[in-house]
């Protein structure tokens, strides 16, 4: 059985790793840099995984990614593709219309959106879209009535 790869970082790489592990906007990249830094300091994969709060297999994957592609392979994380709603192009007009004249039901909102954007969506999709715009639905509850006094 061969020994596992233990990276030794150059001075430039050390500077980049230290900068990325503290200030990178993506928390996954920060964890990757924490694992790489811990292994560079001489910690085992188990210790590096515990320090970065990841699994041992994940720590191993990070070290192998560094071995195969360098720091760019670790820091260059592509965002996962997320579908974009066709309603997003009309978000400002919808928000303005619903703010000026609020609706009482989701069905009424669907009709208004269909008039504005020419797109019709179901109840759940409309509720989700409107929640993303910051709209909330007030809850309706029974109003307690005191008993009649004799």
C-alpha positions, 0 to 999 in steps of 0.5 A, a space after each residue: 500500500 502506497 503512502 497517501 499524498 501530503 501536499 506542501 504548499 509554496 509561499 504563493 499558494 499558502 497566501 492564497 489558501 489563507 486568504 480563501 479560507 477566511 474570506 471566500 464568499 462560498 462556504 464550500 471553498 472555505 472548507 476545502 481550503 481549511 482541509 488543505 491547510 490542515 493537511 499541509 500543516 501535517 494533520 492526518 486526513 481524519 484530523 483535517 476532516 474533523 477540523 473542517 467539519 467534513 467527512 473523511 472521504 470528503 477531505 480525501 476528495 479535496 486533497 486529491 482534487 488539489 493533487 490533480 488540479 492545484 488550487 484552481 481545481 479547489 477554488 473554481 467551483 461552478 454554481 449549480 444551474 437553477 431554472 429561472 422563471 419566465 415570470 422573473 422578467 415581469 417581477 417589477 410590474 407584478 410587484 408594483 401592481 400587487 402593491 398598488 392594488 392588493 389581492 385577496 386570494 391566490 386565484 385573483 393573483 393568478 388572474 392579475 399576473 396573467 393579465 400583466 405578463 401573459 403567463 398563467 401558473 398554478 396555485 403553488 407556483 404562484 404562491 412560491 413566486 409571490 413569496 420570492 417577491 416578499 409577499 405574504 398571505 395573512 392568516 385567517 382565524 376565527 374571532 372569539 366571541 364572548 358568550 351572551 350574558 343573560 
